[in-house]
Amino acid sequence: MNISRSERDGMLLVLASVTGYSMLPVFIKALQVAGLSSLDIATWRFALAVPLFWLMVRALRMPNGDR
């Protein structure tokens, strides 16, 4: 099978996403057992996701000449 680097990278990102999404209930259950409420878990997920999202946006932004 001959695939390009971008296709391979895309497949790896999809695999990482699916793996992370499928493990979410395991992590949520462990956090609930540790005593966190649903609102606490949602707040921390948002607080961690937003900075990571903006770091990705900044890192993947195209230079002005490529638009």
BELGIUR-V755197 format. One record per residue. N is the residue number from 1. RES is the residue in one small letter. PHI is phi in degrees with one decimal (999 if undefined). BURIAL is 1 if it has 24 or more other C-alpha atoms within 12 Angstrom, else 0. Layout:
n->N res->RES phi->PHI burial->BURIAL
n->N res->RES phi->PHI burial->BURIAL
This chain:
n->1 res->m phi->999 burial->0
n->2 res->n phi->-109.2 burial->0
n->3 res->i phi->-122.3 burial->0
n->4 res->s phi->-76.9 burial->0
n->5 res->r phi->-63.5 burial->0
n->6 res->s phi->-67.2 burial->0
n->7 res->e phi->-66.7 burial->0
n->8 res->r phi->-62.1 burial->0
n->9 res->d phi->-61.4 burial->0
n->10 res->g phi->-62.2 burial->0
n->11 res->m phi->-64.5 burial->0
n->12 res->l phi->-66.9 burial->0
n->13 res->l phi->-65.9 burial->0
n->14 res->v phi->-63.3 burial->0
n->15 res->l phi->-61.6 burial->0
n->16 res->a phi->-63.8 burial->0
n->17 res->s phi->-65.2 burial->0
n->18 res->v phi->-63.3 burial->0
n->19 res->t phi->-63.5 burial->0
n->20 res->g phi->-63.1 burial->0
n->21 res->y phi->-66.8 burial->0
n->22 res->s phi->-73.9 burial->0
n->23 res->m phi->-86.5 burial->0
n->24 res->l phi->-55.6 burial->0
n->25 res->p phi->-60.7 burial->0
n->26 res->v phi->-64.6 burial->0
n->27 res->f phi->-66.7 burial->0
n->28 res->i phi->-62.0 burial->0
n->29 res->k phi->-61.1 burial->0
n->30 res->a phi->-63.4 burial->0
n->31 res->l phi->-68.6 burial->0
n->32 res->q phi->-67.1 burial->0
n->33 res->v phi->-63.6 burial->0
n->34 res->a phi->-73.5 burial->0
n->35 res->g phi->109.3 burial->0
n->36 res->l phi->-81.8 burial->0
n->37 res->s phi->-84.0 burial->0
n->38 res->s phi->-60.2 burial->0
n->39 res->l phi->-66.3 burial->0
n->40 res->d phi->-60.3 burial->0
n->41 res->i phi->-63.6 burial->0
n->42 res->a phi->-63.8 burial->0
n->43 res->t phi->-64.0 burial->0
n->44 res->w phi->-66.8 burial->0
n->45 res->r phi->-61.0 burial->0
n->46 res->f phi->-66.3 burial->0
n->47 res->a phi->-63.7 burial->0
n->48 res->l phi->-85.3 burial->0
n->49 res->a phi->-73.3 burial->0
n->50 res->v phi->-61.3 burial->0
n->51 res->p phi->-62.1 burial->0
n->52 res->l phi->-63.7 burial->0
n->53 res->f phi->-60.9 burial->0
n->54 res->w phi->-69.2 burial->0
n->55 res->l phi->-65.0 burial->0
n->56 res->m phi->-65.8 burial->0
n->57 res->v phi->-60.0 burial->0
n->58 res->r phi->-65.7 burial->0
n->59 res->a phi->-71.3 burial->0
n->60 res->l phi->-97.2 burial->0
n->61 res->r phi->-61.9 burial->0
n->62 res->m phi->-76.0 burial->0
n->63 res->p phi->-62.5 burial->0
n->64 res->n phi->-57.3 burial->0
n->65 res->g phi->-71.0 burial->0
n->66 res->d phi->-94.2 burial->0
n->67 res->r phi->-85.0 burial->0
